[in-house]
Amino acid sequence: MTRVSIDALSPVDGRYRSAADPLRPILSEEGLIRERIRIEAHWFGFLVAQVPSFRAVAGPAVRARAAALAAEPDTGAAASVKETEARINHDVKAVEYFVRDALAAAGASPAALELVHFGCTSEDINNVAYARLLVAARAVLLGVLDARIATLNALANDYAGLAMIARTHGQAASPTTLGKEFANVARRLERARARFAAVAALAKWNGAVGNYNAHVVALPALDWPALAGQFIRELGLGFNAWTTQIEPHDWIAEYCDALASVNVIVLDFCRDAWGYISLGYLRQRAVQGEVGSSTMPHKVNPIDFENAEGNLGIANALLRHFAEKLPVSRWQRDLTDSTVLRNLGVALAHSLVAWQSLGRGLAKVEANPARIAADLDGAWEVLAEAVQTVLRAHGVQNGYERLKDFTRGRPIDATMLREFIAGLPLPAEALGALRALEPAGYTGLAERLAREHGPRN
């Protein structure tokens, strides 16, 4: 661990630094600065290409330099911007000066340099930068989430037919299969993933209060809303034409809420997996060299699921705050969104760390069929549902009440249940089917449902 990570106040830059690395080039301060440079440079190139009166002010070398910055800013660009910011105390203006200096070095005339940041307020640059960064971060997150869903689907297929006692209210209930329970989670995550992926990223590009005030005074003949919409769409974003000084962040709230919903499902599963490990239904493969307890050498603790749960809680506390706070701004704008937006990377990083912990946990677990079978064989009372339903189907009155009086609040074994069944007023065929029934065979369509949500071809 480096001195930087040891000194970090946030664990995503300290203990979990390597786990958060995939998001660091995107959502770090450097990532934000480099994206701002790209947008400033792209806007310069767009104006030169689209506005007839501007075409003559920038020669080929200047246009090429702007295109290069728009594609990929120089190494060290962010550090240079930070040096300027330290002097002038304005982050976006420092980006503007960096782009101006870079174009001046390429031979830009004073007239050409005035096109850098033309008609822009800082929020024009910022909202586009954050939108593009969140889209890029989502691609990283979805890749990890897809891997977790694939693992869950594989487990659903592997254990599709492994019957186990279900538990409702913590009590033994009608059996399911272990695979079906994995399939349930996979399907939930697939739906939540689709919602998260579908959130449309929006951006605005309309000046100080959203009305193109300065644009119209400077060049009244141009269709500025059309140009702004074209520019934003070229950057891969949807265009929001009706805003104040800031894009209202409604879509970011939707994005955060959708991500938080994914996290709730993952957290729910982590707690269930922890419980199945505690019951002995799932066992964890010991990793050579690892220590489970500082004093109890035998232990293999479910730390990956616990780590995931903790990180998910932190992530969602932030994500829910973002979803509620970001769409709220006084009048045409206040600055409270600025600090909040800077913490987007923290929430996404905690989500990523959690999903990676989940992956490690899933890679260690396997079913314990003997333990699962022992619980099944000790819970013949769960067949009461089947018996009373067969009684109903044959028109026998008070079938539910008969089974309740016989089974409720006491253990039932195979002999007791079969003796009870023998005295029921049912046709011989129905009696035979009930006497042949065992808890391990009373799983309905669980195996089929598990396999239907198994690995996709």
Secondary structure as the mmCIF struct_conf table of DSSP 4:
data_model
#
loop_
_struct_conf.conf_type_id
_struct_conf.id
_struct_conf.beg_label_comp_id
_struct_conf.beg_label_asym_id
_struct_conf.beg_label_seq_id
_struct_conf.end_label_comp_id
_struct_conf.end_label_asym_id
_struct_conf.end_label_seq_id
HELX_RH_AL_P HELX_RH_AL_P1 ARG A 3 ASP A 7
BEND BEND1 LEU A 9 SER A 10
HELX_RH_3T_P HELX_RH_3T_P1 PRO A 11 ASP A 13
TURN_TY1_P TURN_TY1_P1 GLY A 14 TYR A 16
HELX_RH_AL_P HELX_RH_AL_P2 ARG A 17 ALA A 20
HELX_RH_3T_P HELX_RH_3T_P2 ASP A 21 LEU A 23
HELX_RH_AL_P HELX_RH_AL_P3 ARG A 24 LEU A 27
BEND BEND2 SER A 28 SER A 28
HELX_RH_AL_P HELX_RH_AL_P4 GLU A 29 GLN A 50
HELX_RH_3T_P HELX_RH_3T_P3 PRO A 52 VAL A 57
BEND BEND3 ALA A 58 ALA A 58
HELX_RH_AL_P HELX_RH_AL_P5 PRO A 60 ALA A 71
HELX_LH_PP_P HELX_LH_PP_P1 PRO A 73 ASP A 74
TURN_TY1_P TURN_TY1_P2 THR A 75 GLY A 76
HELX_RH_AL_P HELX_RH_AL_P6 ALA A 77 ILE A 88
BEND BEND4 ASN A 89 ASN A 89
HELX_RH_AL_P HELX_RH_AL_P7 ASP A 91 ALA A 105
TURN_TY1_P TURN_TY1_P3 ALA A 106 GLY A 107
HELX_RH_AL_P HELX_RH_AL_P8 PRO A 110 LEU A 113
TURN_TY1_P TURN_TY1_P4 GLU A 114 GLY A 119
HELX_RH_AL_P HELX_RH_AL_P9 SER A 122 ASP A 158
TURN_TY1_P TURN_TY1_P5 TYR A 159 GLY A 161
STRN STRN1 ALA A 163 THR A 168
TURN_TY1_P TURN_TY1_P6 HIS A 169 GLY A 170
STRN STRN2 GLN A 171 THR A 177
HELX_RH_AL_P HELX_RH_AL_P10 LEU A 178 ALA A 198
HELX_LH_PP_P HELX_LH_PP_P2 VAL A 199 ALA A 201
STRN STRN3 LEU A 202 ALA A 203
BEND BEND5 ALA A 208 ASN A 211
HELX_RH_AL_P HELX_RH_AL_P11 ASN A 213 ALA A 218
TURN_TY1_P TURN_TY1_P7 PRO A 220 ALA A 221
BEND BEND6 LEU A 222 LEU A 222
HELX_RH_AL_P HELX_RH_AL_P12 TRP A 224 GLU A 234
TURN_TY1_P TURN_TY1_P8 LEU A 235 GLY A 236
STRN STRN4 GLY A 238 PHE A 239
BEND BEND7 TRP A 242 TRP A 242
BEND BEND8 THR A 244 ILE A 246
HELX_RH_AL_P HELX_RH_AL_P13 ASP A 250 LEU A 279
TURN_TY1_P TURN_TY1_P9 GLY A 280 GLY A 280
BEND BEND9 TYR A 281 TYR A 281
STRN STRN5 LEU A 282 GLN A 284
HELX_LH_PP_P HELX_LH_PP_P3 ARG A 285 VAL A 287
TURN_TY1_P TURN_TY1_P10 GLN A 288 GLY A 289
BEND BEND10 GLY A 292 GLY A 292
BEND BEND11 SER A 294 THR A 295
TURN_TY1_P TURN_TY1_P11 PRO A 297 HIS A 298
HELX_RH_AL_P HELX_RH_AL_P14 ILE A 303 LYS A 325
TURN_TY1_P TURN_TY1_P12 LEU A 326 PRO A 327
BEND BEND12 ARG A 330 ARG A 330
TURN_TY1_P TURN_TY1_P13 TRP A 331 GLN A 332
TURN_TY1_P TURN_TY1_P14 LEU A 335 LEU A 335
HELX_RH_AL_P HELX_RH_AL_P15 THR A 336 LEU A 341
TURN_TY1_P TURN_TY1_P15 ARG A 342 ASN A 343
HELX_RH_AL_P HELX_RH_AL_P16 LEU A 344 LYS A 364
STRN STRN6 VAL A 365 ALA A 367
HELX_RH_AL_P HELX_RH_AL_P17 PRO A 369 ASP A 377
TURN_TY1_P TURN_TY1_P16 GLY A 378 GLY A 378
HELX_RH_3T_P HELX_RH_3T_P4 TRP A 380 LEU A 383
HELX_RH_AL_P HELX_RH_AL_P18 ALA A 384 ALA A 393
TURN_TY1_P TURN_TY1_P17 HIS A 394 GLY A 395
TURN_TY1_P TURN_TY1_P18 GLN A 397 ASN A 398
HELX_RH_AL_P HELX_RH_AL_P19 GLY A 399 THR A 407
TURN_TY1_P TURN_TY1_P19 ARG A 408 GLY A 409
BEND BEND13 ARG A 410 ARG A 410
HELX_RH_AL_P HELX_RH_AL_P20 ALA A 414 ALA A 422
TURN_TY1_P TURN_TY1_P20 GLY A 423 GLY A 423
BEND BEND14 LEU A 424 LEU A 424
HELX_RH_AL_P HELX_RH_AL_P21 ALA A 428 ALA A 436
HELX_RH_3T_P HELX_RH_3T_P5 PRO A 439 GLY A 441
TURN_TY1_P TURN_TY1_P21 GLY A 444 LEU A 445
HELX_RH_AL_P HELX_RH_AL_P22 ALA A 446 GLU A 452
TURN_TY1_P TURN_TY1_P22 HIS A 453 HIS A 453
BEND BEND15 GLY A 454 GLY A 454
#
